[in-house]
Amino acid sequence: MKPTFSLLLCSLLILGCKEEQITEAPKLQKPNIIYILADDLGYGELGVYGQEKIETPNIVALAKSGMLFTQHYTSAPVCAPARYMLLTGKHSGHAYIRGNDEWGVRGDVWDYRAMAKDSTLEGQRPIPSNTVLLPQKLKEQGYATGMVGKWGLGAPHTESIPTKMGFDFFFGYNCQRQAHTYYPLHLYHNENRVHLQNDTIAPSTRFPEGTDPNDPSSYTDYTLKDYAPDLMFDQMINFISNQKKDPIFFYWATPIPHNAIQAPQRWVDYYKKKFGPEEPYLGDKGYFPHQNPRAGYAAMISYLDENVGKLIAHLKKEGLYENTLIIFSSDNGVTFTGGTDGEFFNSSGPFGEERGKGKGFVYEGGIRVPMIASWPGHIQAGSKTDHISVQYDVMATLSDLIGYEKPSDTDGISFLPTLLQHEGQEEHEFLFWEFPEYGGQVAIRMGDWKVVRQHLKDEESPTLELYNLQTDPAETENVATQHPEILEKAAAIFAREHTNAETERFRIPLIESGLLGS
């Protein structure tokens, strides 16, 4: 266990004793913490993870200034549960939110125009108001807490909105469905709508019939005036600039590069020149059409990278950079919809990008994600680790660093010893995923072994799969029949760790004790 800041302060006081005279020790400054969560960014979409087509020099520089994790995981392969588990420290066998839930009993929650008129149709199923989230624990330690980006854990007019769950400040999308356009009609500033100068172009508006897909003017409806990522980034910079007294915890939950493909034109033009002519995407796989979908997708990631660079430059300008822990990750693997082309970019690195291997699935391409941590003078520059970690470890890690008492029902372990390259790093006995969507899925990783079960809710026969990730990282050779002892161990872990979901939507009927070994 690493010493907390309070223990370090006591040590300094003791060392300062001399001839019964105690000199006052300098007050130790708690680090600022900025957690950047990209949306649907694949493991292989950053240059530091091998990406060759999309340029991300600022994130590469971030990795060079700190530590690169090669075996880091999201807690779930889609948005809402990943965010819930990141902020609570719980794995999906204990989580309240285990999948996306649009809370459809309220009415036609997918009608964009109806939501614009009636805010009670926005947002996802609320988490219980007594849920303990990471920002609440940091507020107890004197942190000013802010967030921009995508929330997805509770609708407007409920008790489960950011400013009632530990954040002093919020600016962004309350609702994940609203975030299917980067030119929304409104965003939220704390609890109130901020109306933007954008027209009503509902997500998944198809390409107009009878128009020329090779004419740029055919796509003008999909690029409007107020680009939400610009507005959210500016609000984050303002928050950081105005916090001069207290340490900062900031959660930058950017919607990029989640579809739709909408990016600043200067970046699109850059990649059009780099990639050359390509086939337009006309909207047949959802979201919005785009004349140059590969260029547009790459443009979004390079725009995000540019803003990471601008954030770091601002921290340096404000004199905050040297005492700021920055963590960069993604909520899940790359998507296969909306005109994206993961195979062209090799977005998942060695793990596979096609439907069934990326977002929405518990194979490595859906759950192994990039993770970079930088803290000058504390994390060794240019370091790399193979430590197996997961986003539900963040609650425990910051508890170890800052000294707050983590909730007793959390499941993570601290990776602070790895960050600081100290001895005593605890290893996970297992990582656990239970996911009720895309047919119903379960996965457990134990060392190099990974058990996967698919089709636990749909009409297909359930699978029983076992892979050795050391020799088969792409999970192509199922060796379940050869290692019954591994399956038995996984079954015991599952029986111990699984609890029935509180919400019927998240339950998997076939799950029962011993299922994994059957």
Disulfide bonds with the S-S distance in Angstrom:
none
